[in-house]
């Protein structure tokens, strides 16, 4: 079987040599996106593993402490979220991903809390997405309901010492973390704390 050959142009006297053709790099948009996602995930792993002053510290250490920052551009590009803008209200900070089965299972509880909080007028939900493309998150909310802010800021998960998702934190109107829920939350648990039972 004959091999195909690419002929190179012959340079004439006094001409600069023609540049050699470069092989196709194979770096299409999908591959670049995959590389970027891989780098972000690797960075999060490094931050989780080495980014803490106290390697024994975990999210339960945040109970009773002032809430860590929760800031970022909204995934729907409608503005930004900053937890400090909601002092005086309860804030439920939820870490999730659309590819996480327990996150999917808990979503109706969050939708219920959003409705209940709207009736009370003193509960703000915010979700921090973990390694998920914005279009997948938009589809998820379109299909399952919910209209609270969603941000994608990996440093928030590090600041809140999130080990696995779903994970949620209830912040009091004074800005103190009063409840930490690892795994699926129940709306009734959040209501109980907010009602002082």
C-alpha positions in Angstrom: 0.0 0.0 0.0 1.5 3.3 -1.1 2.0 6.0 1.5 0.6 9.4 0.7 3.2 12.1 0.5 2.8 15.9 0.9 4.9 17.8 -1.5 6.8 20.8 -0.2 7.1 23.8 -2.5 10.6 24.3 -3.7 12.2 27.6 -2.9 13.8 29.6 -5.6 17.2 31.2 -5.2 17.1 34.1 -2.7 13.7 33.2 -1.4 13.0 32.4 2.2 12.1 28.8 2.8 8.4 28.1 2.9 7.1 27.2 6.4 6.5 23.6 7.0 2.8 22.7 7.4 1.8 22.2 11.0 -0.1 19.1 11.9 -3.7 19.6 13.1 -3.6 20.2 16.8 -7.0 18.5 17.6 -7.8 21.3 20.1 -11.4 21.9 19.2 -13.8 23.6 21.6 -14.9 20.3 23.3 -11.3 19.3 24.0 -10.4 22.8 25.4 -13.5 22.7 27.6 -12.5 19.2 28.9 -9.0 20.4 29.7 -10.3 23.5 31.5 -12.8 21.4 33.6 -10.0 18.9 34.4 -7.7 21.7 35.6 -10.5 23.2 37.8 -11.3 19.8 39.3 -7.6 19.2 40.0 -7.3 22.6 41.5 -10.2 22.0 43.8 -8.7 18.7 44.9 -5.5 20.4 45.8 -7.3 23.2 47.6 -9.4 20.7 49.6 -6.3 18.6 50.4 -3.7 21.3 51.1 -5.5 24.6 51.3 -6.5 24.5 55.0 -4.4 25.7 57.9 -5.9 23.0 60.0 -6.0 19.6 58.2 -8.4 18.3 60.9 -10.9 21.2 60.3 -14.2 20.3 58.7 -17.5 22.1 58.0 -18.9 21.3 61.4 -16.3 23.7 62.8 -18.3 26.5 61.1 -21.3 26.0 63.4 -21.7 29.1 65.6 -19.2 31.0 63.5 -19.8 34.0 61.2 -20.7 32.8 57.7 -17.9 32.6 55.3 -18.2 34.7 52.1 -20.7 33.6 49.4 -20.2 35.7 46.4 -20.3 35.3 42.7 -21.9 36.1 39.3 -25.2 34.4 38.8 -25.2 31.6 36.3 -28.1 33.2 34.4 -25.9 36.3 33.9 -28.6 38.5 35.6 -26.2 40.0 38.2 -24.2 38.9 41.2 -25.0 37.4 44.6 -23.4 38.4 47.9 -24.5 36.9 51.2 -23.8 40.1 53.0 -26.6 41.8 51.1 -29.0 39.4 52.9 -28.2 40.2 56.5 -31.4 40.4 58.5 -32.8 37.4 56.7 -32.2 33.7 57.0 -30.0 32.3 54.2 -29.7 28.7 53.1 -26.5 28.0 51.3 -26.7 24.8 49.3 -23.9 23.0 47.4 -25.0 20.8 44.6 -24.6 19.4 41.1 -27.1 18.2 38.6 -25.2 14.9 38.1 -25.4 14.1 41.9 -28.4 11.7 42.6 -28.9 12.9 46.2 -28.9 16.5 45.0 -31.6 15.7 42.5 -33.6 13.9 45.3 -33.4 16.8 47.6 -34.3 19.4 45.1 -38.1 19.2 45.8 -37.3 20.0 49.4 -35.5 23.2 48.3 -38.4 24.2 46.1 -40.8 23.7 49.1 -38.5 25.9 51.2 -38.4 28.6 48.6 -42.2 28.8 48.5 -42.4 28.7 52.3 -39.7 31.3 52.7 -41.4 33.6 50.2 -44.6 33.4 52.3 -42.6 34.3 55.4 -40.5 36.9 53.6 -37.3 36.1 55.5 -35.6 33.2 53.8 -33.1 33.5 50.9 -31.8 30.3 49.2 -28.6 30.3 47.2 -27.0 27.3 45.5 -23.4 26.9 44.7 -22.9 24.6 41.7 -20.0 22.1 41.7 -18.4 21.3 38.4 -21.5 21.7 36.2 -22.0 23.6 32.9 -24.4 26.5 33.1 -26.7 25.0 30.4 -27.1 21.8 32.4 -28.0 23.8 35.5 -30.5 26.0 33.6 -32.2 22.8 32.2 -32.3 21.3 35.7 -34.1 24.3 37.1 -36.4 24.6 34.1 -37.5 21.0 34.5 -37.6 20.8 38.3 -38.6 24.3 39.4 -36.9 26.8 41.7 -35.9 30.4 41.1 -33.3 31.2 43.7 -29.8 32.4 42.8 -27.2 29.9 41.6 -23.5 30.8 41.4 -20.4 28.9 40.3 -17.4 30.0 42.4 -15.1 27.1 43.5 -13.5 29.2 46.3 -16.9 29.2 48.1 -16.8 25.4 48.5 -13.3 25.7 49.9 -14.2 28.5 52.3 -17.1 26.5 53.6 -15.0 23.2 53.8 -17.4 21.3 51.7 -16.3 17.6 51.5 -19.1 16.1 49.4 -22.4 17.2 47.9 -25.1 17.9 48.6 -24.2 19.9 51.7 -26.2 22.8 53.1 -25.7 25.5 55.8 -28.4 27.6 57.4 -27.2 31.1 58.3 -29.2 33.2 60.8 -30.3 36.8 60.2 -27.3 37.9 62.3 -24.9 36.1 59.9 -24.1 33.1 62.1 -24.0 29.5 60.9 -26.7 27.7 62.9 -27.2 24.4 61.0 -25.0 22.2 58.9 -26.6 19.4 56.9 -24.4 16.8 55.2 -26.3 14.9 52.5 -29.9 15.4 51.6 -31.8 18.0 53.7 -35.4 17.9 54.7 -37.4 21.1 54.5 -39.0 20.2 57.9 -35.6 20.4 59.6 -34.9 23.9 58.2 -38.3 25.1 59.2 -37.9 23.7 62.7 -34.7 25.6 63.3 -36.1 28.8 61.8 -39.2 28.6 64.0 -37.1 28.0 67.1 -38.4 24.5 67.9 
